[in-house]
Amino acid sequence: MGTVGLTLQWEHRISSVAGERGPRVQPSEIAAGQNRENTALPDDAALAAGCQAGDLRAYERLYQLQGARMRNLARHLLGSQTDAEDAVQDSFLKIQRGIGSFRGQSTFVTWAFRILVNTCHDLRRSRLRRKEHRQDDSNETLPRMEPRAPGAHPSLRMALERALAELTHHQRDVFLLYEVEGFRHAEIATMLAISETASKNTLFQAKRNLRGMLEPPRSAEAGGR
Amino acid sequence: MNVSCNDRERIFLDGSPEEWAALEQHAASCAACAGELRAWKSLSTAAEELRDYREDPQLWMRIENSLRENEQAHPLRRGLSERLRIWRDMPLGWRTALAGALVLALTISGVYVVRHQNTPDTGQSRLLKNSVLAEVERTERDYMKAIDKLAADAKPELDSPANPLLASYKEKLIVLDGAIDELRTEAERNPSNAHLRYELLAMYQEKQQTLQEVLETKR
């Protein structure tokens, strides 16, 4: 796994902020952060019932509540804003077509995100297949993030995005769902059809790999002193 | 609670809030753990930088149009949903009464049919049920064997994937195998649960399709 260009000076770029945020970063479900509790919305059942009744306002409400998060996740999974928007649109169509099969085994939002993740995987695979046929350079197959509105810390964001592209798809999915989108391991397990333990293990591996890619090389560190 | 440096990785993996607090306390007097803890936490902080939740009303307009088109193309589906909604919206008492009446009607019809047919014994139906189950299991075994053959054909490509597409297929197959194992364990515990069988079949079909795609890539 390559680490070229991914290095970040932990001490200078991140850790000064990290100390102030505290519990958000603990992998424990309980202490894991504020947005991790938002996924089971109080009107989740009402939203599902509305969609089952074919009420377009319910779909609009779903978009208002989760659309931005769905788009963000899809963009990171696919590496392109255009593809992400297509994936979100496809997912809404699949939700409408498959709403009859939703029986409340999970929350409606979790079910919707499961569809989105599968749609993104299908899109990515079909895109890769097209590229294989065109015999493109294999480097082209890695997700390349498109430019985005200026964020709080562009260099940190870019380094993390590049490091994420080096992870396995599975590790990237779990990291994005847990750390970025704030889902709980139980929800991720449902979305990815894995066990909660597998979700925790995958997150651990993902973070370990990311750490390895983002930390400065030991020799450079020593040389700097 | 006391923790040592040896507990650090385990707590990172799946520590309880108490263990995290104990690790923080330990890190105050251990430079190595303090560094590791800070770096580990920094990843979560950095992940927050990846959130871009800007509104996009244009996308909703696109989605709304496609939902309307889809609805017009499949009006029957909505009709079924509405009928199901009537059932769901009905008070529980009414639903119970209707379900009871249905069961009663089916029982009476069943008794009538049994009495007016010259069936040799009632053990036959039980036997039939068992034989159907045996047939399902036999077919499932055959299907699994066929998929195993496909998997054997695809193995060289999957063992050392030559490109990211094959690596992606390999990961998908690992996830599918995990799900199949879990479902099979459940199905073994409850062999006559048809829903589990359908889920299992869907997983097998997904695996078959994935393996076929791997073999197509090979060609």
Interface residues (C-beta under 8 A of the other chain):
Chain A: W10 I14 S15 V17 A18 G19 R21 G22 R24 V25 Q26 P27 S28 I30 A31 G33 A49 Q52 A53 G54 L56 Y59 E60 Y63 G67 A68 R69 R71 N72 R75 H76 E85 V88 Q89 F92 L93 Q96 R97 I99 G100 H121 R124 R125 L128 R129 E132 S138 T141 L142 R148 A149 G151 A152 H153 L156 R157 L160 E161 T168 H169 H170 F175 L176 E179 V180 L192 A193 I194 S195 A198 K200 N201 F204 K207 L210 R211 L214 E215
Chain B: F12 L13 D14 G15 S16 P17 W20 R38 A39 W40 K41 S42 L43 S44 T45 A46 A47 E48 E49 L50 R51 D52 Y53 R54 E55 D56 L59 W60 R62 I63 E64 S66 L67 R68 N70 E71 H74 R77 R78 L80 S81 E82 L84 R85 R88 N163 P164 L165 A167 S168 Y169 E171 K172 I174 V175 G178 A179 E182 E213 T217
